[in-house]
Amino acid sequence: MRILVLGAGGFIGRHVVARLLADGHAVTGVARSTGALEQAFPDARWLAMDLGKAVRGEDWADRLQGIDAVVNCAGVLRGADMDPVHVAMPRALHAAAKVAGVKRVVLLSAISARPEVRTDYAQSKLAGEAALRESGLEWTILRPSLVYAEGSYGGTSLLRGLAALPWAVPVPAGQGHGFSPLHAADLAEAAARACTDPAMAGQVLEPCGPRDYELRDLLGLYREWLGFGPARFLAVPLPLMRLLGRVGDLTGSGPVSTNSLEQLLAGNAGDGAAFAKSAGFAPRSLESALRDHPAQVQDRWHARLFFLAPAVRWVLALLWFASALAGFLHGAEWTRQFGQAAGLPQPLAELARIATSALDIGVGLLVLLDRRGRWATMVQLAMVLGYTVVLSWALPQLWADPLGAMLKNLPVLVLILVHGAIADSR
């Protein structure tokens, strides 16, 4: 079959593409950026699209010619693109698919897509399901529980990060945070079967693993797998957890957001036996998956860096903002010394102080806004190296400053490079 996969660059989408290619299908993947994907999956065809803007039928008409089935893995946990990606874009896609003669649409929704779960994520996923049901197309809806693999993304990265914390692992107070974790390869198999199996048409399935876990059980299992010893838990009151989620909402980059917390509290457990019967195969258990893929040093690095990555970003941003504030409020004497050493007129030296302080603010904002860290890394390196070279020429005695006025630039440069290496979490 010729199958179009939306959200093909995501954690789940990549597994779906790999499975469909292994089954011999002709795959066209859709992602915001496709350069790295073309190298990773050279046997697939790739389309670069911003799905949040593809909300008209004409955006899809040409791209659906000759397509037999569509697997929609696209999803947004927070942000302004949520309704466009979950609802408006699929409506336009379905209308164009009906005209193009697409035989089946498979939607990867979420197990929390229930009326009683009032998060905007769950409600927009539910609205996306309704749009597919009403499309007149042949459809299958998959609502997976927590999805894991040898790598991790999103919820499973958070679990690993929590499990790796020293001393005590924080968990929301109370019980009922259930999961039925499913391996991403098993979810990809279910999606592949849904494209071709007539018995799965018109069904809403909840892909789940064979066993349910409380959050503490999962964290303890991951901690043992990582080799960090027995877990000790610290119950965190829900008001404090919600406050941390709100901070994550405001910064846009925190490890916890309101949606992720509410999705956790809503419960993510399902009937693994019922799914296995409907899908025609038995998914693997989490214990067997972890046993078959022992944790490596890279897994331990990733787990330990999970909470350090946003901390590095914020520390660097605060460094630039503090540098700007110091330049505006307390830089006059330094400016006088630098101007005399460099032979600059005092007005020009003052202008340089104001300009560089303003530039520091811009760099700090870039660090916060550049989620992938590419431009922020290059600009920061250029700024720190530039400051170092100019000050070394004009005031070389700073290298002998016992407080390390210039020596501090060396670890700062290394920290910038570390940020550049770990900033992109996709």
PyMOL commands that set and color helices and strands:
alter all, ss='L'
color gray80, all
select helices_A, chain A and resi 11-22+35-40+51-53+57-59+62-64+82-100+120-133+155-163+184-196+198-200+215-226+238-251+258-266+272-279+286-292+297-305+308-330+332-342+346-369+374-394+396-400+409-422
alter helices_A, ss='H'
color red, helices_A
select strands_A, chain A and resi 2-6+26-31+45-48+69-72+104-108+139-142+147-148+169-172+178-179+182-183+204-205+213-214+233-236
alter strands_A, ss='S'
color yellow, strands_A
deselect
rebuild
show_as cartoon
